[in-house]
Amino acid sequence: MPVSNPPKPRLVFHVGITGHRPPQLPDEAMPRVEVASKRIFTQIASSLNEVAGITQDQFSGETRLIRVISSLAEGADRVTAQSAMEIKAEIQCPLPFHRDEYEEDFNAMDSRADYRTLLDQASAVMELNGDRKDAEGAYLEAGRVMLEQSDILIAIWDGKPARGRGGTGEIVAEALAAGKLVLQIVTDQPGKIRVLGRPDSVQWDEAVREEFRRLILCEGEAAKSLNRYLSERESRINWGWLFTLFRNVVCQGRFSGGSLANVDYIARTRAQWAEDWQKHSQLPQQVEEQITRGFLEHYAWADHLAVGYAGLFRSACVLRYVLITAAIWFTAYGFYASSMNWIGFAGQVTLLSAVCALILVENKWQWHRRSLEYRLLAEQFRLQAFLYPLGRGVCGSGNGVRVKQCPAWIAAYIRSVVRQAGLVSTVINPRYVKEFRSHLVEAEIKPQINYQKSVAEWQDRLQRRLQHTAMFFFVLGVLAFGGRTLAYRMWPNTATGRHESSIVEPAYAKRLILLVKVGSIVFPALGVMFAGLRSQGEFKRLSVRAATTSRIYERTQANMAACIEGWEDSVRATSRLAEEMLGEVTDWRVVIEGKGLSLPI
């Protein structure tokens, strides 16, 4: 059965774990850590329930879920993970090495057995390809994946500076730099829980409640915008037909606006993604399935609504100028053709009323604003889909794509969808890195290059045709004004309606004078219409931007082919590419945000 509204995500909250191992965390501290971690998870569960009661319209009816993101190291990680499981939390595990290699970190047989048991219960395991020659770097990379996947961090830490790369101290520092809430379980003080980076007077339980509200709760205008999006319905009509017709006529001389009926957008997106997977991707099938399950419907809905509202707004812009120009024609014709005064007046009033109604409707339903916001949302989902195989996302520790430039409701919705998708379950090795790089280039960068070139081409052609057409009508207006002046000299009696001489003027003079009079007004009005459409659409500026963006992507493609060798290079290059793509969309939004529908005064 087709989804009738945009899908609501499940309410999921991620808790990251970092902490000392034995002997740095002595056995006698374990009971204190266990008690403190249980207190924290009890508060997290309570805060989740509290927020769920307020935001029930923004999430699906599925049972809310707490996920623990942990590498399952001995000591702090395991004690805390076991405490979380007592409240039915789910575990997802980014491992610094492949699981068998990582097991070599644990000497005791019972420790290895605990590790295997917890790993078997994990809903996702991401096995990084760490190198024992750089073990600290491997632990650091696993810690960064954990931070990317976490909303808050529990640190079982003695508070001392980092003793090396990848340790608890470094992970805590990166979490604080990323603005995450960090709760420290103080190992040498029974039951002591502190909020790091904040005054000691801040109570940790209140800090947890506030963090839940900040990350999940949409209030005020943000809540209205999110609820409006979740209440959107599928449009069966292609409201962009008029603009497409206008563009095809101007650019290609082709009288076609495409189909008036919309296709099944989810089925179309599913087919497009399946084709891309088949042609361009050798990633493991389970990764493809996780990406499709996590993001396809969300992207399809946002993309469909963005295209629909953009088409509706552009068609309204074209219609506004056409109606205003027609109103000017009726005004001129009614004024100069005395026998048609009433028709001119009625046409003028009717058309200008239609213009005002069109503007009021657009301002009420905010087609322009919706198209921009939904396009930004769709692009965020597309970026998340290709960051997902790296364990990266939107809320990370420095390598993920930020949402600070997004409206608050988009940031909250993106976070919820990314958290619902969770951690990718896969094994990282050189082949996986190579396959991911190939997928990124073939399925993302090359299509973007082609798309940007196509946009630059048609927008440049459209703006030139609009400019030439506007100039053509301005010239006709000048000629009509000149003809009008000449007609007054040649046939003054007919032109003025007074017969002050006995000269007999030709019968066609009256009709010809009427035409040049009306033309001297209507032709400039048509010129203003085409010039206004060119200015409204910012086609020249956007064409230059698209051409520049395509060249940037071409350089990125060349750099990726020449420079990416390993996992860390792939993460850095992909995150940088995602930032560039998001920046391009954000800049595009800034360019046209102020081009809303209004009277062309």
N, C-alpha and C positions, 0 to 999 in steps of 0.2 A: 504493500500500500504506500503511495507517494507521501512524503513528508509535506504537510500543508503549511508549516511555518519553519523558520530557521531552527535548527536543533539546539536544544538547551544542553549544556555540558553537565556532567556529574560533578557534584561538589567534592573536590579532592584537595587535600592539603599535604604538602611534603615537608618532612622534618629531616634535616641532615644531621649526621653524627660524626664527630671527630674527637679523638682523645688519645691518651697515652696507653701504651702497652706495658705489660710487665717487663722488667722489674720497675720501670719508672712509675707505674701505677701498682703499688704493693697490694698483696692479697687482703690485708686488713682494711683497705679502703673500699673494697668491692661492695660490702653491704651498704656503706654510705652512698655510694654511687647508685646502687639499685634503688634505695629508698628515694633519693632525690629525683632520679629519672622517672619513677612512678608518679611522683607528685607533679612533675612537668607534664607527663602525658595525660594525667587526669585533668589538668587545667586545659590542655590543648583540646581534649575531647569535649569539655564543657564549653569552651569558647566556640568550637565548631558547631555545636548544637545551638548555641545562642545566636550565632550569625545565620545559621540555616533557617531558623524560625523567622528571621527578618527578610531573608532573600529567597524565600521558597518559590516565588514566581520567576526567578532568574536561573534556576537550576532544574535539572530533570528530577523525576521522582525516584531515581535510584538511590540506594542507601549511601549516605555520605561516607567518605573514606579518608583515613589517615595513612599516608605512606611514609615509611622510614627509608632513607637513602643512606646506605652504610656499606663499607668495604668488608665488614665482618672480621676485622682484625681482632686478635686476642685482647682481652681486657675490656676497655671502655665500650668499644663498638658492640661487642656481643652482649654485654650486660644490659646496655641500653636497648638493643634490638629485642632482647627477650622480654624486657619490661613493656615495650610497645606491643608485642604480640599478645600480651595479656588483655589489652583493650581491643583486640582483633584488628590491629594495624597490619598493613601489607608491607613486605620488605622488597626493595629493589636494590641491586648491588652492582656498582661499578668497581671492577677488580683491577688492580694495577698490572697484573700479569694474567695469562691464561690460567684457568682455574687449577689445573694440575700443578703448574709452576708455582702459583701463589701458595698452594698447600705446603710447599717446602719451607715457608716461613714459620710453620708451626711444628715444633719438635715432638710434643707429647701426643700419643695416640688418641687420648680422649679429646684433646683440643682439635685434632683433625676430624674426629668423628662429629664433634659439635659443629665444626665448619661445614661439613658435608650436609648435616641435617638442616642447618639454617639455609644453606644454598639451595637445597631441594625445595624448601618452602617459599623461596623468592619468586615473585611473579615476573621478574625480568633480571637478567644478568648480562652485563656488558663487560666482556673480557678484553681489556686493553692489551696491546702487544709491547708491554714494558720490557726493557733490557736490563738484565742483572748488572751489566757494567755501569749502568746509571740508575741504580735502584731508587735513589732519592728522587730523581726526575720522574720515575714511574709512579711513585707514591704521590708526588705533587700533581701529576696529570689526573690520577684517580680522584684526588681531593677536589680538583677543579670541576670535574664532571659532577661530583657530588654537590658542589656549591651551585652549579648551573641548575640542578634539579631541585634545589631546596628553597623553601619559603623562609624558614628560620633554621638556625643552627644551634645544636646543643654541643657544647665543648666541655669535655672532661679534661681539665687543664690545670696545671699548677700555677699558671700565670707568668711563668718565666719566659724570656725571649726564646725564639726558635734556635734549636741547636744544630739545625741543618735544613737542607731543602726538603720540602714535602712533609715536614712535621706539623704538629698541632698548632704551634705558634704562628707559622706562616699561613696556614689555612684560616686561622682566626683573623689575622691581619687582612687577608684578602676579602673575607666576608664583611668585615667592618668597612673596608674601602668601597665595597659594592652596596653599602647601605642596608645590609641584612641585620635582623635582630639576632643577637648572639647571647645565649644563656650559658653562663659558665657554672658548672658544678665544681665547686672548689674542693679539691681532693684532700686537703689537709684540715678541713673544717667540717665536721659532721652536719649534713643537711643544709649547708650554705649554698645558695643559688644567687648569682649576681647577674645583672644586665650590663654587659660590657659596652664601653663607649658612652655611657650615660652616668649621671650623678648617682652616688650610692643611695640617695633618698628614693630613687625610682623603684617601685615594687615590681618584682619580676612577673607576678601573675597579672597585674594590671597592664604591664608592657605587652604580654601575650594577647590579652583582649584587644588592646589598641592595634596591634599588628594584624590581627584578624580583620578588624574593621577597615584598616587601611588597604589591605590587599584584596579583600573579597567584597566588602560592602560598597555598593553604589548608592549615593544619596543625591537628592536635589535634581539638578538638570541631567547629571550623569545617569541617574536611575531612570529618568523619563526617556532619555535617548536609548538606553539599553532595552527597556521594555517596548519601546516603539520598534526597534529592530526585531526583537523576538516575536512581535505581533505582525510582522510583514507577511503578506500573502503572495503566492505565485501569480504573476501577471501573464495572462494568456495572449495579450495583445502586444505587438511590437510597436510601442509608442514612438520609437525613434525612426519610423518609416519616413516621415516628412523630411527630417534632416538628411537621411540617407539619399532620398530622392533629390533634394537640393544639391547635395555634394556631388552625386553622380552626374546631374545635368551640368553643373558648373565645371567640374573637372574633366568629364569624359564625354559630355554631350549625349549621355545615355539616360533615357527617361525610364528609370527603374529605381524603386525604393526597397526592393526585396519583399519578403513575405510579411504580411500583416500579423501572422500568427507566430508566437514564440514556440521554440522546440522544447523538448524535455531536457532542461539544463543539467540535471543530475546525471541522467543517462548519457548526455553528450560529454560531460566532464569525465565521467567514468571511462567512456570509450577513448577519449583523448589521453588520459593518464595511462590506460592499458596499452595504447599504441606506443606511447613514449617509453614505457617499461620494456616493451617487446623490442623496439628498435634500438634504444640507446642505453639500456641498463643491464648489467650483469650482476647487480647486487643480489644477495640472497633473497629468495622468495618471501621468507618470513619478514624481512625488513620492508619489502614492498607492501606486504599485507598490513603491517603495522602503520605505515605511513598512510595508506589508503583508508584504513579504519579510523585513524586519528584525525585526518584533516580533509578528506575529499568532500564530504557533504558540507562542511563548514565553508570551505573555499567556494564550492559550487553556488551556494546560496548567496554569499557576499558578492561574488563576481556577477551573478545573474541580476541581483538588485542594483549593483553599481551601473552595469550596462543599461538596464531598464530606465533608471532615473536619469542617467546622462542623456540617453536618447530622448526622453520626455522633455527634459530641460532644453536641449538643443533645438528640438522641434518647436517648442514654445517660443524660443528666441526668433527663429525664422518666421513663425506665424505672427509674432508681434510686429516685426518690421513690415511684413506684407500688409497687415491690417492698417497700420498707420499710413503707409503709402497710398493704399486704396482710399482711406478717409480723406487724404489730401486731394486725390483725384476727384472725388465726389464734391468736395468743397469748391474746387476750382471750376468744375463743370457746372455746378449749380449756380455759381456766382456769375459766370459769363454767359450761360445759356438761360436767359430770363424765363423762358417757358418751362425750364426744368428745375426751378428753385427748390420746390418741395422735395423732389427726388434727391437732390444734392444734400439738402439739410437732413433728410431722413437717413441717407446713407452715412453721412458724417457722424451723426449721433449714434447710430447703431454700431458702426465700426469702432469708434472711440470707446463706447461702452464695453464692447467685447475686449478691447485691449486692457482696460482697467480691470475687468473681471478676470482676465487671464493672469494679470500681475498679482491680483489679490489671492487667487487660488494658489499660485506658485509660492507666494510668501507664506501662506498658511500651511501648505503641505511640505514646503522646503525641499523641492526636488533637487535644487542645486547642492544644497548642503548634504543631503542624503547621498547623492551620487559621489561626492568627494569623500565623505566618511566611509562609505561602503567600499569604495575603491581602495582606500588605505587599509581597511580591514582585510579585504581579499588579498592584497599584496603581502600583508603580514602573514596570512595563512600559507601563502605560496613560499615565503622565505622559511617559515617554520618547517615546511615539508622537506626542504633540502638541507636544513640544519639538523633535523632529527637524526639522521644516520650517524652523526658525530656525537650524539648525546648532548648537543647544545640546544639552546632555546632562547626564550625571550627575556628571562628574568635573571640572567646569569651573573657570574662573578667577574666579568671583564672581557670575556670572549664572546658572549652572546649578543644578540641584537636588542638594543634598548627600545623602550616604548615611551620615553619621556616626552617625545614630540607628539604623541597621539592624544586624542581626547581621552578623558578618564575612563569613560565607559568602554572604549576599545581596549585600553590597557587591561582593564579588569576581565573582559571577555576573553581576550587572547591568553591571559594567564590561566584562566579556568580551563580552556581547551587544551593548552600545552600540558597542564598538570594532569588532566584526564588521560592524555596520551601516554604520559609517563616516560620511563627510560627505555630506549631501544634495547632489545635483547638480541645480541649478536656477538660474534668473535672477530676482533680486529686483528688483521695480519696484513702483510704487504699486498697480497692479492685484493683484499677488501679495499685498501687505500687506493689501489690502482683503479678498481671498478668504480669506486665512488667518484674519483676524479673524472673518469670518462663520462659517468652519468651527469656530473655537474656541467661539464663542458657541452656535451651533446644535447642534454635535455633542458638545460637552463640558459647557459651563456649564448650559445649559437641562436636559439630561438629569440632571445632578447635582442641580439644584434640585428637579426632579420626584421623583427617587429619594429625596433626603433628606426631602422632605415625606411621601412614602409611608411611609418607615421611621418617621418621627416619629408618623404617624397610627396605624399598626398596633401599634407598641410601646406607645404611650400607651393605646390601647384594651385591649391585652393586660394591661398592668400594672393597669389599673383593674378589669378583670374578675377577675383573680387576687386582687386585694385584696378585692373584694366577696365572691367565693366563699369565700376564707379566713375572712372575718368571718362569713359565713353558717354555716359549719361550726363555728366557735367558739361562736356563739350556740346552735346545735343541741346542742353539747357541754354548755353550761351548762344548757339545758333538760333534757337527758338526765340530768344529775347531780341536778337538782331533782326530776325524775320518780323517780329512784332513791331519793332521800330520802323522798319521799312514799310510794312503794311499801313501804318498810320500815315506815312508820307504819301504813299501811292493812292490810298482809298480813305481819305480823312472822313468822308461822310459816313461810310459803312462802319469805320472803326469807332467813331465817336457817337454815332446814332443821330447826328444833327446834319441837316441838309442845307448848308450855307452857300453852296454853289450849284450851278446847273449841270455840272459834269455828271454824265451817266457812268456809274461804276459797274463792273461785271457782277453777274449773279452769284458766282462762286466766291466772291470776296468775303462775304459774311462767314461762310463755313471755314474758309482758309484762315481768317483772322481768329475765329474761335479756336481752331486747332493750335495756332502758334501761341495764343494766350494761355490755353491750358497746358501746352507743352512747356512753356517757359516756367511753369510752376511744378508740373509733374516730373519732368526729366531731372531737375536737380533733386527732387524728393527721391527718385529712384537711385540717383547717385549716392545720396546720403544713406539710403537703405543698405546698399552693397558695401559702402565704406564702414557703416555701423556694424554690419555682420562681421567684417574683417577685424574690426577693433574688438568687438565682443568676444570673438573666438580666440583672440591672441594667437592666430595661426602662424604668423611669421616668427614670433618669439618662441613658440612651442616647437616649430620646425627646426630652428637653430639648436634648441635644447636637445631634441631627439637625435639630431645628427652628431652633436657633441657626445651625448651619452653612448651612442653606438661605437664611436671611436674609443671611448674609455673602456667599454666592454671588450673590444678587440685587443686592446693593450693588456687587459686583465687575462684574456684567454692566452695570449702569447706568454705572459709572465708565468701563468700557472703551468703551462706546458714546459717551460724552461727551468722553473725553480722548485716546484713541489717534488719532494723526494719521500718524505716520511709523514707520520701521523701528525706531528705538531705543526709541520708546514701546511698540511691540509687544513687543519683547524684554523690557523691564523689566516690563510688565504680565503677560506670560505666565509669566515666571520667578517673579514674586510669587504668581500664582495657583497655580502648581505647588507652591511652598513651602507655601501654605495648605492645599492638598489633601493633601499628604504629612503636614503637621502634624496635620490632622484624623484621618488614618488612624493615625498614631503615638499620638495622645492616646486614640483609641478602643482601641487595643491595650493601653495602660497601664491603662485602666479595667477591662477584663475579663481581664487577664493572670493575676490571682490567683484567678480563679474556676474553677480546675481541679476535677476530680472527686475527691471524698474522702468519707469517712463524715461525715454531718451531725451532728457532735458539738457 
